[in-house]
Amino acid sequence: MHIAQCLAGMAFSNALLGISQSLAHKTGAIFHIPHGCSNIIYLPYIIQWNRTVSEKTYAEIARYIRLSGNNDKELYDSYVEFIRDFNRKLIIPLSLKEYGIKEDNFKSNLQRISENAEKDACTGSNSRETKAADFEKTLTAIYYGNDIDF
């Protein structure tokens, strides 16, 4: 496992990973959420954020794993719901509020997290350009468990 973990770390360092990682880095430091847990909480929301540039790619993934849908939009929606169902089965919270982050703590750190996430090395490799204001909107949706449609 140690060798596999080291190989994965080297691959991540070379490929970079996008804004789910950017947010996980910054919220982990503030809210002390385990990195893997925060990533899986954020994943359905980040997929929604990236929809405008990556719907076809997510639809291909949905086809590959045999999810239902008659077109890219339906397949994409099935994929997001698949991830949420996976989280439910594993008893993983679907929002930061559900995880137990207090609203005042969230709001008082939102701007700082968003500004730092924009500067994170993984942000530049995301399929959709993401600025601090975008992180604020996305992270707010993640906190309350609201779908992203912007």
N, C-alpha and C positions, 0 to 999 in steps of 0.2 A: 504494500500500500504506500509505503514511503516513496519508493521509486516512481510509482504511478502518479502520486501527488506532485513530486518534483517535475516530472515530465509535463504534467498539466500546467503547472506554474510557468514553465518555460514557454509552452505554447501560448498561454494567455499573455505573457509579457511581449511576445512577438506579434500577436494578432490584435491585441486590445479587444475590448468587449462591448463597448457602447454604454448608454446612459443608465441602464439598470445597475451596472457596476459602479458608475460614477456616483449615483445616489447611495448605493450600499456602502461605499467607502465613507461618504460624508455623514450619513445618518448613523452608521455604526459608531463613529467617533463621538457623536452627540448623545444618541439614545441607547447605545450599548446593545443593539440588536445583533445577534450572530449573523455573520456575513451571508452565509447560505440561505438563512431564513429570510433576511431582507430581500435578497435577490428574487426568491420565489414569490414573495408577497408582491413585489414590484412588477414582475414579468408580464402579467396580463395587461397592466396599465401602459407599460412601455410598448408593448405590441400595439396597443390602441394608438399611442402617440405616433408611432412610426407608420401607421396605416397608409397615410397619403403617399408614401414612397415605397412601401414594401408589401402591399396587400397581396400582390401576385405571389411573392415568395412564401408568405405565410399560408396562402391557399395551396401551394405545392406541398408544403409540409403536411397540411391537413389531408390532402389526397393520399400522400404516401402512407400515413398512418390510418387511412381508411375512415376518416370522419365523414359525416353526411353533409351534403350541400350540392346544389345544382349549378352554382357559379362561384366565381372567386369571392364575392362578398359573403355568400352563405358559408363557404368553406372557412373563410377567415373568421367569421363569427363563431363557427363550431370550434375552431382551434382555441380561441380565447376562452370559451366556455369549458373546453376540455381541461385547460390548465386550472381554471377555477375549481372544477370538479375534483381534479387531482389534489389540489390544496385542501379542499373540504375533507376528502378521504384520509389525508394525512394529518388532519386537525391542525392545519396551518392557518393563521388568521388571514382574512381577506383585506384587511386595511390596517393602517397604523393605529387607528383608534381602537380597533378590536384587539390589536396586539397589547394595548395597555398604555400607550403614550398619552399623557395628559394634554388636553387641548392647549392650555396656557404654555406648556413647555414646547409644544409643536409650533405654535404661533410665534413665540419669542425667538425661535431658532430658524424659522423658515427662510428668511432673507439670507442669513449667513450660509446656511446649507446650500441654497440655490446658487449663490455667487461662487462658492467653492466648488460645487459640482460642475459649473460651467468651465472651470479651470482644470478639472481632472483630466488626466491623460486619456482616459477611455472615451471622453465626450467627443473628441475629434473623429473617432472611428464610427460613431453612430450613423445610421443610414439617413437620418433627418437632422439637419442643423438644429441645435438646441442652445438657447441663450438662458441667462439667469431667470428672466421673466417666464420663460417656458417651463423651467424647472419648478418655479413657484406654483404655476397652475397645475402642473402634473402632480407635484407632491401634495398639493391640497386635495386633488381628486383621490390620490392614494390614501391620504389620512382619513377621509370620510367614506371611502369605498364607492366613489362616484365614477361612472364610465367617463372616458375621455373621448370627446367628439370634436376637438378643435385642431 
